[in-house]
Each structure stands twice: as C-alpha cells, then as structure tokens.
C-alpha cells in the first residue's frame, strides 16, 4: 500500500495544469506579455521571436476588452511523436469559456508541453470568438427547400 503522502508523477495532475493556465491568463489580463513569453517552452523561443508572439496576442487582448468571468471547460493531454515544428513529448490544452465585460463570449485555448523538469510550459495561446449559429449551419439542399 503506497504511503498517504505519495507524490503524483509530474504532468499527471489536471489540477496543477489548470493552476498554471489560470496564472497565465491572469498575466495576459494584466498585459504581462513579456512575462508570459519568458515562461514559454524553450523550443518556442527557437521558432519565433518575442515580438512575433507578443504583437498578435496584445492586439487580440486589446480587442477583447476586460474579462467579466472565466472558467475552464476542458483539459486534454496529447502524446505527440515526430510532429513538424514541435518536439516529441506530452502536450496539453486547457480550454476556457470567457465572458467579457461587454457580454460577448470568447473561447481561449492555452497549449502546453511537459518539459523534462516536470513543469508544464506554455506553447501557445489562441482566443477566438464563437461562430454565429447561422454561419455554422450547412447550406440547405434543394430537396429541403419548400415547394411552391
């Protein structure tokens, strides 16, 4: 029987991942983009310059405006092997549903890589607005059109 104080293996706690993601979205809310950049996975730093990361996120966050409420909606872990541009390893996404002060809803996705030191490091951030219901509906076929 394992001791009651046994440590959880690194990278297996969804709670720890959510805490890390919560800390990053708080930094983004406070416009601490440089701090977010410094904490990113090392391989990201080799693939882009800081300005390439900061500029589009800063623009997107300014367009969003203040956050009224945010809650995580999904956590998914993915084992990646031999993908173009990303090293092999364990990755995870944390998805948030965010309500802005304007009342609009935004979906935010933070992506992470589990580093050899056992810490999850950010690899990407994508905010997106929901697709309007009318735009998400498939075009109707002639068979479904009313007959005259």
C-alpha positions in Angstrom: 0.0 0.0 0.0 1.5 3.4 -1.0 2.1 6.0 1.7 -0.7 8.6 2.0 1.7 11.3 1.2 2.9 9.8 -2.1 3.8 12.3 -4.8 1.9 12.4 -8.0 4.1 11.8 -11.0 5.0 15.1 -12.9 2.5 16.1 -15.5 -0.4 13.8 -14.4 -2.4 16.3 -12.3 -5.0 18.2 -14.2 -5.4 20.5 -11.2 -1.7 21.6 -11.5 -2.1 22.2 -15.2 -5.3 24.3 -14.6 -3.5 26.3 -11.9 -0.6 27.0 -14.4 -3.1 28.0 -17.0 -5.1 30.2 -14.6 -1.8 32.0 -13.7 -1.0 32.7 -17.4 -4.5 34.1 -18.2 -4.1 36.4 -15.2 -0.8 37.6 -16.6 -2.5 38.1 -20.0 -5.3 40.0 -18.4 -2.7 42.3 -16.7 -0.9 42.8 -20.1 2.2 41.0 -18.8 3.0 39.6 -22.2 6.8 39.7 -21.7 6.5 37.6 -18.5 4.3 35.1 -20.4 6.9 34.9 -23.2 9.7 34.2 -20.7 7.8 31.3 -19.2 7.2 29.6 -22.5 8.6 26.2 -23.6 12.2 26.6 -24.7 11.5 25.2 -28.2 9.1 28.1 -28.9 11.9 30.6 -28.3 13.9 28.9 -31.1 11.0 29.1 -33.6 9.8 32.7 -33.2 10.9 36.0 -31.9 9.3 37.5 -28.8 7.6 40.2 -30.9 6.0 37.6 -33.2 4.4 36.1 -30.1 3.5 39.3 -28.2 2.2 41.5 -31.0 -0.8 39.4 -32.2 -1.7 38.4 -28.6 -1.6 42.0 -27.5 -3.8 43.1 -30.4 -6.3 40.3 -29.7 -6.4 41.0 -26.0 -6.9 44.7 -26.5 -9.8 44.0 -28.9 -11.4 41.7 -26.3 -11.5 44.3 -23.6 -11.9 43.4 -19.9 -12.9 40.0 -18.7 -16.0 39.7 -16.5 -15.9 35.9 -15.9 -13.8 32.9 -17.0 -14.0 29.2 -16.3 -12.1 26.3 -17.8 -14.2 23.9 -19.8 -11.8 21.2 -21.0 -8.4 19.8 -20.4 -6.9 17.4 -22.9 -3.5 15.7 -22.9 -1.9 14.5 -26.1 1.2 12.4 -26.6 3.0 13.8 -29.7 5.6 12.0 -31.7 7.5 13.4 -34.6 5.3 16.3 -35.4 6.6 19.1 -37.7 7.8 22.0 -35.7 7.2 20.6 -32.2 9.4 18.1 -30.3 8.1 14.8 -29.3 6.5 14.7 -25.8 3.4 15.2 -23.7 1.3 18.2 -24.6 -2.0 19.5 -23.2 -4.7 22.0 -24.0 -6.7 23.9 -21.4 -9.9 25.5 -22.9 -11.7 28.4 -21.2 -15.1 29.9 -21.8 -14.7 33.6 -21.1 -17.4 36.3 -20.8 -16.2 39.8 -21.5 -17.4 42.9 -19.7 -19.3 43.7 -23.0 -21.3 40.5 -22.6 -19.6 38.7 -25.5 -18.3 35.2 -25.1 -14.8 34.3 -26.2 -13.1 30.8 -26.2 -9.5 30.8 -25.1 -7.1 27.9 -25.6 -3.8 27.6 -23.9 -1.4 24.8 -25.1 1.4 23.4 -23.0 4.3 21.0 -23.2 5.5 18.9 -20.3 9.2 19.7 -20.0 11.9 17.3 -18.7 11.9 19.2 -15.4 8.3 18.1 -14.9 6.8 21.5 -15.4 4.1 22.4 -18.0 5.3 25.3 -20.2 3.1 27.3 -22.5 3.5 26.7 -26.2 0.6 28.8 -27.5 -2.5 30.9 -26.8 -5.5 31.3 -29.1 -8.5 33.4 -28.3 -11.4 33.0 -30.7 -15.0 34.3 -30.9 -17.8 31.7 -31.3 -19.1 31.2 -34.8 -22.6 32.7 -35.2 -25.3 30.0 -35.3 -26.4 31.0 -38.8 -22.8 30.7 -40.2 -22.4 27.3 -38.6 -25.5 25.8 -40.3 -24.9 23.9 -43.5 -26.4 25.3 -46.7 -29.8 23.8 -47.3 -30.1 21.4 -50.2 -32.7 21.8 -53.0 -34.6 18.8 -51.5 -35.1 20.7 -48.3 -36.5 23.8 -49.9 -40.2 24.4 -49.6 -42.1 23.5 -52.8 -44.4 26.1 -54.4 
